[in-house]
Amino acid sequence: MDLTPLDVRYQEFPTGLRGYQKEAVRSYLARVAEVMEGLIQENEGLKERLRALEEEVARLKEAEGELKRAVVAAERIARELKAQAEREAELIKKEALAAKDQVLKEAAEELRRLKGEVERVKQEKTLFVTQLKALLQGYLDSLRHLEGGS
């Protein structure tokens, strides 16, 4: 059975011989009723605060769940980005190695061509020197022939 402040305030007691002083009992019951009213109000306030805090806890748990999902998604994205970066780095490395090989191949071909050109120039020089010597020898022979014949 619930006891309200009004029940306490207006409670009637039977009187007997030499019973309590009605005014003292009424005064005490009024004070008890006031204390009960304060406690009831405080209880209602605490219940309302509890409801608000429970709602806040529920909201924070939901936010925590969303944050956890966001962290998991961010970690997944980071792993994917890292893997993609590693693939791109490997591709760039392969392309660089292929370019290096191509440059070396072209340089080797150019070196062979230049060596061949140097060899050809040496041969032409040798031929030119041989022909010049023959020409000069021919001129010397002609001069000797002219000197001896005059």
ABEGO torsion letter per residue (X at the ends): XBBBAAAAAABBBBBBBGBBBAAAAAAAAAAAAAAAAAAAAAAAAAAAAAAAAAAAAAAAAAAAAAAAAAAAAAAAAAAAAAAAAAAAAAAAAAAAAAAAAAAAAAAAAAAAAAAAAAAAAAAAAAAAAAAAAAAAAAAAAAAAAAAAAX
